[in-house]
Amino acid sequence: MKVIEVNKDNFKKEVLQANKPVLLDFYADWCGPCKTAAPILEELAGEYEGKIIIAKLDVDKNQEIAGKFGVMSIPTVIMFGKGKESDRQVGFAGKEGYGVMIKKVLK
């Protein structure tokens, strides 16, 4: 499974109404650490296919959503379960850090 792109048009459906936990990466194209995180998130999407959804949201194009969740620094990764935030990591956490978030929600 691929990382899915979410925006103001599909955020509610893909994140808040998802039938699986969603790991959402708030990023921007100009952000170096975000570029470092991208292939790791792609890898995790494959490893946890069918168990969680991994999505990304461009903060420059979706400032209203980023603001609603208080995202002030990127990358910020938020774990959603049943439409609610359950965990947050600000800054690049690496595969291990994101894996910890995923394992917590899959317990």
Secondary structure, DSSP 4 states (H G I P E B T S, - for coil): -PPEEE-TTTHIIIIIT-SS-EEEEEE-TT-HHHHHHHHHHHHHHHHTTTT-EEEEEETTT-HHHHHHTT--SSSEEEEEETTEEEEEEES--HHHHHHHHHHHHH-
